[in-house]
Amino acid sequence: MATPMPETLPPFSGDDPTCPKCGNREASTAWWRFGRIDGEHVSLAYPDLWPERLHRECLRCSYGWDEAVVGQSPTIEPAPTVVDKVRHLRDVQGWNGTWNFSPYMLGLFNGLELALSVLEGEREPVYRDEPEDGYHCDRPTPDMSGPEFLPVPAGDDVEPTVDVYGEDTSWMIPLIQQYMNGERVTLPAGAVSYSASFNRSDPLESTFTVEREDGSTVTRKWSVKP
């Protein structure tokens, strides 16, 4: 498991840094996008815990350390507590289209709500009942295979596109492009979070979801346009 990062990152030490372990003055530099935990793992659940940064690696002993990106504040958010993590999982599970997808998903939400109520202290859990309009898994499967679900390069004319429930999703194209470019995703007013799923074996099965303040979500299928 990755070691949590300190609350601040040291400034960029230039072309000749000194390795804190062996004293060597040669090190490689790699830019790591926000959310990257290490060379192989990425966490989108807590991107502020793993900010955009420069990863240095000693060319003699291979020891690695992180430094702040030039021109940006090195300060990062404190690590979330166990209660924060469980609350985040409960909130994500409570998204429209997730908790009410099936009886199993409803059970997961209520289980997380119970766990959170125990961690927060003496409070009664607020369970959810079966959705009045039925579970999403019982709805007809929509056709999302058309080209209208592919994002296009910035600057091209964008025809109105819709998600699986009929909502225009052309406004999500710049957000997907920011995500693909490793940039911080700038959410529009009224949106509180996003999640992305990239299927390398079948890009047409990749999805990008935005959650709104009212708890509703909108999802767009997307792919890398050739």
Backbone hydrogen bonds, N-H to C=O, Kabsch-Sander energy under -0.5 kcal/mol:
donor,donor_aa,acceptor,acceptor_aa,energy
9,L,74,P,-0.9
19,C,17,P,-0.6
19,C,24,N,-3.1
23,G,19,C,-1.7
28,S,57,E,-2.6
30,A,55,H,-2.0
32,W,53,R,-2.8
35,G,47,P,-0.7
35,G,50,W,-4.2
36,R,33,R,-1.8
37,I,35,G,-0.5
37,I,41,H,-2.3
38,D,41,H,-1.3
43,S,35,G,-3.9
44,L,42,V,-0.5
49,L,46,Y,-1.3
50,W,46,Y,-0.7
50,W,47,P,-0.8
53,R,32,W,-2.2
54,L,67,E,-2.9
55,H,30,A,-3.5
55,H,53,R,-0.5
56,R,54,L,-0.6
56,R,65,W,-3.3
57,E,28,S,-1.5
58,C,63,Y,-2.9
59,L,26,E,-2.1
62,S,58,C,-1.1
65,W,56,R,-2.2
67,E,54,L,-2.7
68,A,10,P,-3.2
72,Q,69,V,-1.8
76,I,7,E,-2.4
77,E,48,D,-0.8
85,K,81,T,-2.2
86,V,82,V,-2.4
87,R,83,V,-2.6
88,H,84,D,-2.4
89,L,85,K,-2.3
90,R,86,V,-2.6
91,D,87,R,-2.8
92,V,88,H,-2.7
93,Q,89,L,-2.5
94,G,90,R,-1.1
95,W,92,V,-1.6
96,N,215,G,-1.8
98,T,95,W,-2.2
99,W,95,W,-1.8
101,F,98,T,-1.5
106,L,102,S,-2.0
107,G,103,P,-2.1
108,L,104,Y,-1.9
109,F,105,M,-1.9
110,N,106,L,-2.3
111,G,107,G,-2.1
112,L,108,L,-2.3
113,E,109,F,-2.6
114,L,110,N,-2.0
115,A,111,G,-2.2
116,L,112,L,-2.6
117,S,113,E,-2.1
118,V,114,L,-1.7
119,L,115,A,-2.1
120,E,116,L,-2.6
121,G,117,S,-0.7
121,G,118,V,-0.5
123,R,121,G,-1.6
127,Y,125,P,-0.9
134,G,131,P,-1.4
136,H,100,N,-2.1
137,C,101,F,-2.6
138,D,135,Y,-1.3
139,R,136,H,-1.9
144,M,142,P,-0.7
149,F,146,G,-1.5
150,L,147,P,-1.9
156,D,153,P,-1.7
159,E,157,D,-0.6
163,D,167,E,-2.2
164,V,219,T,-0.5
166,G,163,D,-2.0
169,T,161,T,-2.3
170,S,161,T,-0.6
172,M,169,T,-1.7
173,I,170,S,-1.4
176,I,172,M,-2.2
177,Q,173,I,-2.3
178,Q,174,P,-2.3
179,Y,175,L,-2.2
180,M,176,I,-2.6
181,N,177,Q,-1.8
182,G,179,Y,-1.2
183,E,178,Q,-2.6
187,L,185,V,-0.9
191,A,188,P,-1.9
192,V,211,E,-2.8
193,S,211,E,-1.2
195,S,209,T,-2.3
197,S,207,T,-2.8
199,N,197,S,-0.6
200,R,198,F,-0.8
205,E,202,D,-2.6
206,S,203,P,-2.1
206,S,222,W,-0.6
207,T,197,S,-2.0
208,F,220,R,-1.9
209,T,195,S,-3.0
210,V,218,V,-2.4
211,E,193,S,-2.5
212,R,216,S,-3.1
213,E,190,G,-2.4
215,G,212,R,-1.8
218,V,210,V,-2.0
220,R,208,F,-2.5
222,W,206,S,-1.7
225,K,223,S,-0.7
